[in-house]
Amino acid sequence: MNAPARRRRGLQPPAPPLRLTPQVASDPLTNEDVLWHIAEHAPELRMWLIANTAATPELLEYVSQVGGPGVARGFEVLFSSLEE
């Protein structure tokens, strides 16, 4: 179905998240490009990326290097949970 036909039927792609939130940052279904955007531009949300089970090792490495509010504590919690 082409784009004009979709519009006539009222089918539109879902709107992207307009507001970046802790829920978006920690949701494993959030697109990887959005996660990287958060890592690069939203330091206040970086700690929530650590809780995201879909976060790649590269993303977590980047977050660990750039830091941000709560990042050190987030990694402490992650590492202690791996020890149990």
mmCIF file of the C-alpha atoms, coordinates in Angstrom:
data_MODEL
# 
_entry.id   MODEL 
# 
loop_
_atom_site.group_PDB 
_atom_site.id 
_atom_site.type_symbol 
_atom_site.label_atom_id 
_atom_site.label_alt_id 
_atom_site.label_comp_id 
_atom_site.label_asym_id 
_atom_site.label_entity_id 
_atom_site.label_seq_id 
_atom_site.pdbx_PDB_ins_code 
_atom_site.Cartn_x 
_atom_site.Cartn_y 
_atom_site.Cartn_z 
_atom_site.occupancy 
_atom_site.B_iso_or_equiv 
_atom_site.pdbx_formal_charge 
_atom_site.auth_seq_id 
_atom_site.auth_comp_id 
_atom_site.auth_asym_id 
_atom_site.auth_atom_id 
_atom_site.pdbx_PDB_model_num 
ATOM 1  C CA . MET A 1 1  ? 0.000  0.000   0.000  1.00 0.00 ? 1  MET A CA 1 
ATOM 2  C CA . ASN A 1 2  ? 1.451  3.369   -0.985 1.00 0.00 ? 2  ASN A CA 1 
ATOM 3  C CA . ALA A 1 3  ? 1.640  6.424   1.275  1.00 0.00 ? 3  ALA A CA 1 
ATOM 4  C CA . PRO A 1 4  ? -1.468 8.230   -0.108 1.00 0.00 ? 4  PRO A CA 1 
ATOM 5  C CA . ALA A 1 5  ? -3.539 5.067   0.361  1.00 0.00 ? 5  ALA A CA 1 
ATOM 6  C CA . ARG A 1 6  ? -2.311 4.749   3.960  1.00 0.00 ? 6  ARG A CA 1 
ATOM 7  C CA . ARG A 1 7  ? -3.287 8.362   4.637  1.00 0.00 ? 7  ARG A CA 1 
ATOM 8  C CA . ARG A 1 8  ? -6.761 7.811   3.200  1.00 0.00 ? 8  ARG A CA 1 
ATOM 9  C CA . ARG A 1 9  ? -7.265 4.832   5.491  1.00 0.00 ? 9  ARG A CA 1 
ATOM 10 C CA . GLY A 1 10 ? -5.941 6.786   8.476  1.00 0.00 ? 10 GLY A CA 1 
ATOM 11 C CA . LEU A 1 11 ? -2.889 4.577   8.944  1.00 0.00 ? 11 LEU A CA 1 
ATOM 12 C CA . GLN A 1 12 ? 0.123  6.475   10.137 1.00 0.00 ? 12 GLN A CA 1 
ATOM 13 C CA . PRO A 1 13 ? 3.363  5.295   11.692 1.00 0.00 ? 13 PRO A CA 1 
ATOM 14 C CA . PRO A 1 14 ? 3.510  5.863   15.423 1.00 0.00 ? 14 PRO A CA 1 
ATOM 15 C CA . ALA A 1 15 ? 4.893  9.214   16.464 1.00 0.00 ? 15 ALA A CA 1 
ATOM 16 C CA . PRO A 1 16 ? 8.417  9.101   17.864 1.00 0.00 ? 16 PRO A CA 1 
ATOM 17 C CA . PRO A 1 17 ? 8.773  9.789   21.551 1.00 0.00 ? 17 PRO A CA 1 
ATOM 18 C CA . LEU A 1 18 ? 8.580  13.531  21.889 1.00 0.00 ? 18 LEU A CA 1 
ATOM 19 C CA . ARG A 1 19 ? 9.977  13.529  25.394 1.00 0.00 ? 19 ARG A CA 1 
ATOM 20 C CA . LEU A 1 20 ? 12.943 11.467  26.490 1.00 0.00 ? 20 LEU A CA 1 
ATOM 21 C CA . THR A 1 21 ? 12.163 9.890   29.850 1.00 0.00 ? 21 THR A CA 1 
ATOM 22 C CA . PRO A 1 22 ? 13.672 7.274   32.179 1.00 0.00 ? 22 PRO A CA 1 
ATOM 23 C CA . GLN A 1 23 ? 11.070 4.844   30.826 1.00 0.00 ? 23 GLN A CA 1 
ATOM 24 C CA . VAL A 1 24 ? 12.253 5.384   27.241 1.00 0.00 ? 24 VAL A CA 1 
ATOM 25 C CA . ALA A 1 25 ? 15.913 5.034   28.281 1.00 0.00 ? 25 ALA A CA 1 
ATOM 26 C CA . SER A 1 26 ? 15.340 1.778   30.172 1.00 0.00 ? 26 SER A CA 1 
ATOM 27 C CA . ASP A 1 27 ? 12.879 0.156   27.747 1.00 0.00 ? 27 ASP A CA 1 
ATOM 28 C CA . PRO A 1 28 ? 14.522 -2.743  25.855 1.00 0.00 ? 28 PRO A CA 1 
ATOM 29 C CA . LEU A 1 29 ? 12.218 -2.025  22.904 1.00 0.00 ? 29 LEU A CA 1 
ATOM 30 C CA . THR A 1 30 ? 13.609 1.490   22.419 1.00 0.00 ? 30 THR A CA 1 
ATOM 31 C CA . ASN A 1 31 ? 15.486 1.809   19.124 1.00 0.00 ? 31 ASN A CA 1 
ATOM 32 C CA . GLU A 1 32 ? 19.271 1.699   19.459 1.00 0.00 ? 32 GLU A CA 1 
ATOM 33 C CA . ASP A 1 33 ? 19.604 5.073   17.682 1.00 0.00 ? 33 ASP A CA 1 
ATOM 34 C CA . VAL A 1 34 ? 17.413 6.642   20.375 1.00 0.00 ? 34 VAL A CA 1 
ATOM 35 C CA . LEU A 1 35 ? 19.525 5.021   23.102 1.00 0.00 ? 35 LEU A CA 1 
ATOM 36 C CA . TRP A 1 36 ? 22.676 6.474   21.564 1.00 0.00 ? 36 TRP A CA 1 
ATOM 37 C CA . HIS A 1 37 ? 21.017 9.877   21.300 1.00 0.00 ? 37 HIS A CA 1 
ATOM 38 C CA . ILE A 1 38 ? 20.216 9.693   25.016 1.00 0.00 ? 38 ILE A CA 1 
ATOM 39 C CA . ALA A 1 39 ? 23.795 8.647   25.798 1.00 0.00 ? 39 ALA A CA 1 
ATOM 40 C CA . GLU A 1 40 ? 25.226 11.538  23.817 1.00 0.00 ? 40 GLU A CA 1 
ATOM 41 C CA . HIS A 1 41 ? 22.757 14.321  24.611 1.00 0.00 ? 41 HIS A CA 1 
ATOM 42 C CA . ALA A 1 42 ? 20.859 13.544  27.828 1.00 0.00 ? 42 ALA A CA 1 
ATOM 43 C CA . PRO A 1 43 ? 23.349 13.008  30.667 1.00 0.00 ? 43 PRO A CA 1 
ATOM 44 C CA . GLU A 1 44 ? 20.539 13.031  33.226 1.00 0.00 ? 44 GLU A CA 1 
ATOM 45 C CA . LEU A 1 45 ? 19.142 9.851   31.627 1.00 0.00 ? 45 LEU A CA 1 
ATOM 46 C CA . ARG A 1 46 ? 22.399 7.908   31.183 1.00 0.00 ? 46 ARG A CA 1 
ATOM 47 C CA . MET A 1 47 ? 21.957 6.025   34.457 1.00 0.00 ? 47 MET A CA 1 
ATOM 48 C CA . TRP A 1 48 ? 18.721 4.566   33.074 1.00 0.00 ? 48 TRP A CA 1 
ATOM 49 C CA . LEU A 1 49 ? 20.546 3.170   30.040 1.00 0.00 ? 49 LEU A CA 1 
ATOM 50 C CA . ILE A 1 50 ? 22.507 0.929   32.409 1.00 0.00 ? 50 ILE A CA 1 
ATOM 51 C CA . ALA A 1 51 ? 19.238 -0.740  33.436 1.00 0.00 ? 51 ALA A CA 1 
ATOM 52 C CA . ASN A 1 52 ? 18.272 -1.382  29.808 1.00 0.00 ? 52 ASN A CA 1 
ATOM 53 C CA . THR A 1 53 ? 18.789 -5.075  29.038 1.00 0.00 ? 53 THR A CA 1 
ATOM 54 C CA . ALA A 1 54 ? 19.114 -4.235  25.334 1.00 0.00 ? 54 ALA A CA 1 
ATOM 55 C CA . ALA A 1 55 ? 21.990 -1.779  25.844 1.00 0.00 ? 55 ALA A CA 1 
ATOM 56 C CA . THR A 1 56 ? 25.025 -2.949  23.886 1.00 0.00 ? 56 THR A CA 1 
ATOM 57 C CA . PRO A 1 57 ? 28.464 -3.303  25.477 1.00 0.00 ? 57 PRO A CA 1 
ATOM 58 C CA . GLU A 1 58 ? 29.625 -0.391  23.301 1.00 0.00 ? 58 GLU A CA 1 
ATOM 59 C CA . LEU A 1 59 ? 26.836 1.830   24.589 1.00 0.00 ? 59 LEU A CA 1 
ATOM 60 C CA . LEU A 1 60 ? 27.575 0.913   28.200 1.00 0.00 ? 60 LEU A CA 1 
ATOM 61 C CA . GLU A 1 61 ? 31.291 1.541   27.644 1.00 0.00 ? 61 GLU A CA 1 
ATOM 62 C CA . TYR A 1 62 ? 30.505 4.988   26.259 1.00 0.00 ? 62 TYR A CA 1 
ATOM 63 C CA . VAL A 1 63 ? 28.239 5.776   29.223 1.00 0.00 ? 63 VAL A CA 1 
ATOM 64 C CA . SER A 1 64 ? 30.933 4.619   31.656 1.00 0.00 ? 64 SER A CA 1 
ATOM 65 C CA . GLN A 1 65 ? 33.482 6.908   30.010 1.00 0.00 ? 65 GLN A CA 1 
ATOM 66 C CA . VAL A 1 66 ? 31.364 10.062  29.800 1.00 0.00 ? 66 VAL A CA 1 
ATOM 67 C CA . GLY A 1 67 ? 29.629 9.571   33.161 1.00 0.00 ? 67 GLY A CA 1 
ATOM 68 C CA . GLY A 1 68 ? 26.760 11.668  34.373 1.00 0.00 ? 68 GLY A CA 1 
ATOM 69 C CA . PRO A 1 69 ? 24.441 11.922  37.364 1.00 0.00 ? 69 PRO A CA 1 
ATOM 70 C CA . GLY A 1 70 ? 23.922 8.494   38.933 1.00 0.00 ? 70 GLY A CA 1 
ATOM 71 C CA . VAL A 1 71 ? 26.075 6.622   36.402 1.00 0.00 ? 71 VAL A CA 1 
ATOM 72 C CA . ALA A 1 72 ? 28.686 5.386   38.893 1.00 0.00 ? 72 ALA A CA 1 
ATOM 73 C CA . ARG A 1 73 ? 25.966 4.181   41.256 1.00 0.00 ? 73 ARG A CA 1 
ATOM 74 C CA . GLY A 1 74 ? 24.106 2.533   38.368 1.00 0.00 ? 74 GLY A CA 1 
ATOM 75 C CA . PHE A 1 75 ? 27.184 0.508   37.466 1.00 0.00 ? 75 PHE A CA 1 
ATOM 76 C CA . GLU A 1 76 ? 27.706 -0.405  41.143 1.00 0.00 ? 76 GLU A CA 1 
ATOM 77 C CA . VAL A 1 77 ? 24.175 -1.810  41.264 1.00 0.00 ? 77 VAL A CA 1 
ATOM 78 C CA . LEU A 1 78 ? 24.660 -3.665  37.966 1.00 0.00 ? 78 LEU A CA 1 
ATOM 79 C CA . PHE A 1 79 ? 27.968 -5.226  39.006 1.00 0.00 ? 79 PHE A CA 1 
ATOM 80 C CA . SER A 1 80 ? 26.723 -6.214  42.463 1.00 0.00 ? 80 SER A CA 1 
ATOM 81 C CA . SER A 1 81 ? 23.704 -7.924  40.874 1.00 0.00 ? 81 SER A CA 1 
ATOM 82 C CA . LEU A 1 82 ? 26.064 -9.964  38.686 1.00 0.00 ? 82 LEU A CA 1 
ATOM 83 C CA . GLU A 1 83 ? 27.960 -11.171 41.767 1.00 0.00 ? 83 GLU A CA 1 
ATOM 84 C CA . GLU A 1 84 ? 24.843 -12.663 43.348 1.00 0.00 ? 84 GLU A CA 1 
# 
